[in-house]
């Protein structure tokens, strides 16, 4: 006998999310993931001045507004064919990395770990320590993390003027240059945040954390430490979270933090089933709306995509989210995909049997440990007095694609300009990829696949194992539906 369980709305999630589970014999047989709020930012942009995108798209989300700004700026730059000076590129990298690190740690401390403090785990030997540290609003961790996060965000004060919704990121670079004195102050900010990471988060140097090469080595590393990351690893190992949450085994990244040659974290697609890595090709992306409350019949490339609400009369629809596909495949995106595509040995070891809850969280911490030293190098390379921004001139007619990596994964903006105005604008956000519905071929999205097979006890209306899998992707539903 199959029963249906509706889980949601989820607390501590940006936006509205519901998950419908079909359960039989104590297991999830299939899942439908629904984003239940339509927002319509893409349609708001039609007919506007191209630079209006820099004002509007950051308002899609207050958590990852810099990523939206960066993608819009990149699309505008591509449309006009301009390149930014080195200082502008370095400053943009610093701004984006600051937001991404803050996002990773906010997810861990505020969204993810409070689930481990629930009373359902009270019999576990690790529960008392975890609850005291991570219980929502009352745990001791927030008293340390929130001031440290505020300190890190001073980077955005110096380089972006404010956060969220800065206008400092422009097609030609950044509007805010820094003086030699401000460069010294920024160095002090990064040094202070490094101290927080190395004392509270890791209880080890960032370089040592980034150098761990396998899951067994990571478990042994955690056993010797009392840090917040180690506390999670012990709980995750006890709950076998490294064995659940497998999705499509295909990982996609569009490239993060450009340099003189290539990206710090490169673009690509890795198929964990075959072990094959291929170059990323934007033309392979399509958006399917067969199960969305949107009009349309064919899967279209984003450059020709449409966003036409159709809330009634579509029997198969169950979400406002489109179903992006890469070459027809369901893909997973995020920190795990980025680290796999860099070839990081720990990330690659952790997906040997498929992605998991633990693998996604570990990849975020590996990324934090790798990113802050890189930020120190980017800051050192800035030359005060040299240009930070190139002049942008609006084309009468052009197209452009802006691709960046937000904390949650690949973010793309597709822009077309006609007669000097925005004629088309389509956005595919990380949660659009990961929380997509089925497509016309019946393929479930990444999270829908990751939920299949999870155990659900009779009478359990809010299974914690489901919560862990959902939160491992760090949903941002307001970005999903734009």
C-alpha positions in Angstrom: 0.0 0.0 0.0 1.3 3.4 -1.0 0.6 6.5 1.2 1.4 10.1 0.4 3.1 12.4 2.9 3.4 16.1 2.4 6.4 17.6 4.2 6.5 21.4 4.5 6.6 24.2 4.4 10.2 23.9 5.7 11.4 26.4 8.3 14.7 28.1 8.0 14.5 28.1 4.2 14.6 31.1 1.9 11.1 30.9 0.3 8.3 28.4 0.0 9.1 24.7 -0.3 6.9 21.6 -0.1 7.9 18.0 -0.7 5.3 15.3 -1.5 6.5 11.8 -0.7 4.9 8.5 -1.9 5.8 5.9 0.7 5.5 2.1 0.5 7.0 -0.6 2.8 8.6 2.1 5.0 10.5 3.8 2.1 10.1 6.8 -0.1 9.2 5.4 -3.5 9.0 8.7 -5.3 9.0 12.4 -4.5 7.7 15.6 -6.0 9.4 18.9 -5.0 7.2 22.0 -5.3 8.2 25.6 -5.3 4.9 27.2 -4.5 5.5 31.0 -4.9 5.8 32.7 -8.3 7.7 36.0 -8.4 8.3 37.0 -12.0 11.5 39.0 -12.0 12.3 37.9 -15.6 9.2 39.5 -16.9 9.7 42.7 -14.9 12.9 43.3 -16.8 11.4 43.3 -20.3 11.4 46.7 -22.0 13.8 48.3 -19.4 17.1 49.9 -19.8 19.8 47.2 -19.7 21.5 48.7 -16.7 18.2 48.4 -14.7 19.1 44.7 -14.4 21.8 45.7 -11.9 19.2 47.3 -9.7 16.5 44.6 -10.0 18.1 41.2 -10.1 19.9 41.5 -6.7 16.5 41.9 -5.2 15.7 38.3 -6.2 17.4 37.2 -3.0 18.9 38.9 0.0 21.2 36.0 0.8 23.0 35.7 -2.6 22.4 39.1 -4.1 26.1 39.6 -5.0 25.9 36.4 -7.2 22.9 37.8 -9.0 24.6 41.1 -9.5 27.7 39.4 -10.8 25.8 37.3 -13.3 23.9 40.3 -14.6 27.1 42.3 -14.9 28.7 39.4 -16.8 25.8 39.2 -19.2 25.9 42.9 -19.8 29.7 42.8 -20.3 29.3 39.9 -22.8 26.6 41.8 -24.7 28.9 44.8 -25.1 32.1 42.9 -25.6 34.1 44.7 -22.9 36.8 43.3 -20.5 37.4 44.6 -17.0 40.8 45.7 -15.7 42.7 43.4 -13.4 41.8 45.3 -10.2 38.1 45.1 -11.1 38.4 41.3 -11.6 40.2 40.8 -8.3 37.8 43.0 -6.5 34.8 41.2 -8.0 36.4 37.8 -7.0 36.8 39.1 -3.4 33.3 40.3 -3.2 31.8 37.1 -4.5 34.0 34.9 -2.4 33.1 36.9 0.7 29.4 36.3 0.1 29.9 32.6 -0.7 31.9 31.9 2.4 29.3 33.8 4.5 26.6 31.7 2.8 28.4 28.4 3.5 28.8 29.1 7.2 25.3 30.7 7.6 23.8 27.5 6.1 25.8 25.4 8.5 25.2 27.3 11.7 21.7 28.7 11.1 19.9 26.3 8.8 21.6 22.9 8.8 22.9 22.0 12.3 19.8 23.0 14.3 18.1 19.8 13.0 20.7 17.7 14.9 19.6 19.4 18.1 16.0 18.0 17.9 14.6 15.9 20.6 14.3 12.9 18.3 18.0 12.5 18.7 18.1 12.8 22.5 19.2 9.2 22.9 22.3 9.7 20.8 25.5 10.0 22.7 26.5 13.1 20.8 23.1 14.9 21.2 23.7 16.9 24.4 26.9 18.5 23.0 25.3 19.3 19.7 22.2 20.7 21.2 24.1 23.0 23.5 26.2 24.2 20.7 23.7 24.4 17.8 20.1 24.6 19.1 18.2 27.3 17.2 18.5 30.7 18.8 19.9 29.4 22.1 23.1 27.5 21.0 26.4 28.9 22.0 27.8 28.7 18.4 25.7 31.7 17.2 27.3 34.0 19.8 30.6 33.3 18.2 29.6 32.9 14.5 27.4 36.0 14.0 30.1 38.5 15.1 32.7 36.7 13.0 30.4 36.8 10.0 29.7 40.5 10.6 33.5 41.1 10.7 34.0 39.2 7.4 31.2 41.3 5.7 33.3 44.4 6.3 35.1 43.2 3.1 31.9 44.1 1.3 31.7 47.5 3.0 35.2 48.4 1.7 34.8 46.9 -1.8 31.0 47.1 -2.5 29.8 49.9 -0.4 27.0 47.8 1.2 25.4 44.3 1.3 23.0 43.1 0.1 21.9 44.8 -3.1 25.1 46.6 -3.9 25.5 48.5 -7.2 29.3 48.3 -7.1 29.5 45.3 -9.5 29.3 46.7 -13.0 29.9 45.2 -16.5 33.4 46.8 -16.5 34.5 46.0 -13.0 33.8 47.6 -9.7 32.9 51.2 -8.9 34.8 51.3 -5.5 38.6 51.6 -5.7 40.6 51.2 -2.5 43.6 53.1 -1.0 46.8 51.5 0.3 45.5 52.1 3.8 42.2 50.3 3.1 44.1 47.4 1.6 45.9 47.0 4.9 42.6 47.2 6.8 41.1 44.5 4.5 44.1 42.3 5.2 43.4 42.6 8.9 39.7 41.7 8.3 40.8 38.5 6.5 43.4 37.7 9.2 40.7 38.0 11.9 38.3 35.7 10.1 41.1 33.2 9.5 41.6 33.1 13.2 37.9 32.3 13.8 38.0 29.5 11.2 41.1 28.0 12.5 40.0 28.2 16.2 36.2 27.5 16.3 35.3 26.0 12.9 38.3 23.7 12.3 40.7 23.7 15.3 43.4 23.4 12.6 45.0 25.4 9.9 43.1 26.0 6.7 45.9 24.5 4.7 45.7 21.2 6.7 42.0 21.0 6.3 42.3 21.5 2.5 44.9 18.8 2.4 42.8 16.0 3.7 42.4 13.5 0.9 39.9 10.8 1.9 36.8 10.1 4.0 38.6 7.7 6.4 41.3 10.4 6.8 38.7 13.0 7.5 37.0 10.8 10.2 40.4 10.3 11.8 41.1 14.0 11.7 37.7 14.8 13.3 38.3 12.3 16.1 41.3 14.3 17.3 39.4 17.6 17.5 36.5 19.4 19.2 35.8 21.9 16.5 32.3 22.6 15.0 33.2 20.9 11.8 34.5 17.8 13.7 31.3 17.8 15.8 29.2 17.6 12.6 31.4 14.8 11.2 31.0 12.6 14.3 27.2 13.0 14.2 27.1 12.5 10.5 29.2 9.3 10.7 26.9 8.0 13.5 23.9 8.6 11.4 25.5 7.2 8.2 24.8 10.5 6.3 27.6 9.6 4.0 25.4 6.8 2.6 22.2 8.7 1.8 21.1 11.5 -0.5 22.5 10.2 -3.8 21.1 12.1 -6.8 22.0 11.8 -10.5 25.8 11.4 -10.2 26.3 14.0 -12.9 27.9 17.2 -11.6 28.0 20.6 -13.3 30.0 23.8 -12.7 30.2 26.9 -14.9 33.5 28.3 -13.5 34.2 30.4 -10.5 36.6 33.3 -9.9 38.2 34.1 -13.2 41.9 34.7 -13.4 44.4 35.6 -16.1 44.2 32.1 -17.4 41.0 30.2 -16.6 39.0 30.0 -13.4 40.1 29.3 -9.8 37.4 26.6 -9.8 37.0 25.4 -13.4 33.9 24.8 -15.4 33.0 21.3 -16.6 30.7 18.4 -16.3 31.6 15.2 -14.5 29.7 12.0 -14.9 30.3 9.9 -11.8 28.8 6.8 -13.5 31.4 6.7 -16.2 34.1 8.7 -14.6 34.2 10.9 -17.6 34.8 14.7 -17.5 33.7 16.9 -20.4 34.0 20.6 -21.1 31.0 22.7 -20.2 28.9 23.9 -23.2 26.2 26.5 -22.5 24.4 25.5 -25.7 23.6 22.1 -24.2 21.2 23.7 -21.6 17.4 23.5 -22.1 14.5 24.4 -19.8 11.5 22.0 -19.7 8.2 23.2 -18.4 6.1 20.1 -18.8 5.5 19.8 -15.0 5.6 23.5 -14.2 2.7 26.0 -13.9 4.1 27.7 -17.0 2.9 27.8 -20.6 4.8 26.1 -23.3 5.3 22.7 -24.9 8.9 22.4 -26.0 12.1 22.4 -24.0 13.8 25.6 -25.0 17.4 26.9 -24.6 17.4 29.8 -22.1 18.3 32.3 -24.8 14.9 31.6 -26.4 13.2 30.8 -23.1 9.8 32.1 -21.9 8.3 32.6 -18.5 4.5 32.7 -19.0 2.5 31.8 -15.9 -0.2 29.2 -16.3 -1.6 28.4 -12.9 -4.6 26.5 -14.1 -5.4 23.8 -16.7 -2.2 21.8 -16.6 -2.8 18.5 -15.0 0.8 17.3 -14.8 2.1 20.5 -13.1 3.1 20.7 -9.5 5.6 23.6 -9.2 6.6 27.0 -10.4 10.1 25.7 -11.0 11.3 24.9 -14.5 13.3 21.7 -15.2 16.8 22.7 -16.6 18.6 19.8 -18.3 22.1 19.6 -19.6 22.2 17.5 -22.8 19.0 16.0 -21.6 20.6 14.9 -18.3 19.6 15.7 -14.7 22.7 17.3 -13.0 23.7 18.4 -9.5 25.4 21.7 -8.9 27.0 23.3 -5.9 30.2 23.2 -3.8 30.5 19.5 -4.2 30.3 19.8 -8.0 32.9 22.6 -7.9 35.4 20.6 -5.8 34.9 17.4 -7.8 35.6 19.4 -11.0 38.8 20.8 -9.5 39.8 17.2 -8.8 40.1 17.7 -5.1 40.8 14.2 -3.8 38.5 14.3 -0.8 35.5 15.4 -2.9 36.3 12.7 -5.5 36.6 10.0 -2.8 33.3 11.0 -1.2 31.3 10.6 -4.5 32.9 7.2 -5.3 29.6 5.6 -4.4 27.4 8.6 -5.3 26.8 12.0 -3.7 25.5 12.2 -0.1 24.5 14.5 2.6 27.9 14.4 4.2 29.7 14.9 0.9 27.8 18.2 0.2 28.5 19.6 3.6 32.2 18.5 3.6 32.6 20.1 0.2 31.4 23.4 1.5 34.0 23.3 4.3 36.8 22.3 1.9 35.8 25.3 -0.2 35.9 27.6 2.7 39.4 26.3 3.6 40.6 26.8 0.1 38.9 30.1 -0.6 40.2 32.3 2.3 43.9 31.8 1.4 43.0 32.6 -2.2 41.3 35.8 -1.1 44.5 36.8 0.7 46.3 36.3 -2.6 43.7 38.3 -4.6 43.9 41.2 -2.1 47.7 41.2 -2.3 47.5 41.4 -6.1 45.4 44.6 -6.1 47.4 47.7 -7.1 45.9 50.9 -5.6 45.8 53.7 -8.1 45.2 51.6 -11.1 41.8 51.3 -12.8 39.0 49.2 -11.2 36.3 49.7 -13.9 36.1 50.0 -17.7 33.4 52.2 -19.4 30.3 50.3 -20.6 28.3 51.6 -23.6 24.9 50.1 -24.2 24.6 48.3 -27.6 21.5 48.8 -29.7 21.2 45.1 -30.3 23.1 42.2 -28.6 23.0 39.1 -26.6 25.0 38.0 -23.6 25.3 35.2 -21.1 26.5 35.8 -17.5 27.7 32.6 -15.7 28.9 32.6 -12.1 29.0 30.2 -9.2 26.9 31.2 -6.2 27.4 29.3 -3.0 24.6 26.9 -3.9 25.9 26.3 -7.4 25.7 27.3 -11.1 23.9 30.6 -11.8 23.2 31.8 -15.3 21.6 35.0 -16.8 20.7 35.0 -20.5 20.1 38.6 -21.8 19.0 39.9 -25.2 18.9 43.6 -26.1 16.9 45.1 -29.0 16.6 48.8 -29.8 18.6 49.6 -26.7 16.1 47.8 -24.3 16.0 44.5 -22.7 14.0 42.2 -25.0 14.6 38.9 -23.2 15.9 37.8 -19.8 16.1 34.3 -18.4 17.7 33.1 -15.2 18.6 29.6 -14.1 19.6 29.5 -10.4 21.3 26.7 -8.5 18.1 25.6 -6.8 16.4 25.6 -10.2 18.8 22.9 -11.2 18.8 20.9 -7.9 15.1 21.3 -7.1 13.7 20.8 -10.6 10.6 18.8 -11.2 10.2 16.0 -13.7 10.8 16.7 -17.3 8.8 15.5 -20.3 10.7 12.2 -20.3 9.7 11.6 -16.7 13.1 12.1 -15.2 12.9 13.3 -11.6 15.0 16.3 -10.6 18.2 15.9 -8.5 16.5 16.3 -5.1 13.6 14.1 -6.2 16.1 11.4 -7.0 18.1 12.0 -3.7 14.9 11.4 -1.6 13.9 8.1 -3.2 14.7 5.1 -1.0 14.9 7.0 2.3 13.4 5.2 5.3 10.2 6.7 6.8 8.8 5.2 9.9 5.0 4.7 10.2 3.4 7.8 11.7 6.4 10.0 11.2 5.0 13.2 9.6 8.3 15.1 9.5 11.2 12.6 8.9 14.5 14.0 10.0 16.3 12.0 7.3 14.3 13.9 4.7 15.1 17.2 6.4 18.8 16.4 6.2 18.8 15.5 2.5 16.8 18.6 1.6 19.0 20.9 3.6 22.2 19.4 2.2 21.3 21.1 -1.1 20.7 24.4 0.8 17.4 25.4 -0.9 16.8 29.0 -1.9 13.3 28.9 -3.4 13.0 32.6 -4.1 15.9 32.3 -6.5 14.4 29.2 -8.0 11.4 31.0 -9.4 13.0 34.4 -9.9 
